[in-house]
Amino acid sequence: MQERPEGGAWTTIRNNYTGGTSLTLSGLATNNTYSFRVRADGESSSSAYQTSNSVALGDGGGTDPGDPGDPSD
């Protein structure tokens, strides 16, 4: 798996991942867009990287829509 911050270069973040169909990443900067791409690795060869998908990260300052807020407001 590779990641690329918007305007940046591709960086390999995982090789030979066998943890299933999801992966948790840390250390990503808020207010940035990242692209991710994967490929299949076999014993003797690897596929080409597949089309990338992008994720935009917010600042983390949102509120829970179910939170009624401060009752003193």
C-alpha positions in Angstrom: 0.0 0.0 0.0 1.2 3.5 -0.8 0.0 6.9 0.3 0.5 10.4 -1.1 -0.4 13.7 0.5 -1.9 16.1 -2.0 0.9 17.5 -4.2 3.4 15.0 -2.7 5.2 11.8 -3.8 4.0 8.2 -3.3 5.4 6.5 -0.2 5.1 2.8 0.6 3.4 2.5 4.0 2.8 -1.3 4.1 4.4 -4.3 2.4 3.0 -7.8 2.5 0.0 -6.7 4.6 -2.0 -9.8 5.6 -4.3 -8.1 8.2 -7.6 -8.4 6.2 -9.5 -5.8 4.3 -9.0 -2.7 6.5 -6.0 -0.9 8.0 -5.8 1.8 10.6 -3.2 4.6 10.0 -1.9 7.2 12.4 0.2 10.3 11.9 -1.8 11.8 9.1 -2.0 15.6 9.1 -5.4 17.2 9.5 -6.8 19.5 6.9 -5.1 17.6 4.1 -6.1 15.2 1.3 -4.4 11.8 1.0 -4.5 9.3 -1.9 -4.0 5.6 -1.4 -3.3 2.8 -3.8 -2.7 -1.0 -3.4 -1.3 -3.9 -5.4 -1.3 -7.6 -5.1 2.0 -9.3 -4.2 2.7 -12.9 -5.1 5.7 -15.2 -4.5 7.4 -14.4 -7.7 5.7 -11.2 -9.0 3.5 -8.2 -8.1 0.6 -6.6 -9.9 0.6 -2.9 -11.0 -0.7 -0.5 -8.4 -4.4 0.0 -8.7 -6.2 3.3 -9.2 -5.9 5.5 -6.2 -8.7 6.7 -3.9 -8.5 10.0 -2.0 -9.6 10.9 1.5 -9.9 14.4 2.8 -9.2 14.8 6.5 -10.9 17.6 8.5 -9.5 19.4 11.5 -11.2 17.1 13.9 -13.1 20.0 15.5 -16.6 18.8 14.6 -19.3 18.1 17.1 -21.4 15.0 17.5 -24.7 15.7 15.8 -26.4 13.8 18.6 -24.9 16.0 21.3 -27.5 18.5 22.7 -24.7 20.9 23.5 -24.2 23.0 26.7 -27.5 23.5 28.5 -26.4 26.9 29.6 -26.4 28.3 26.1 
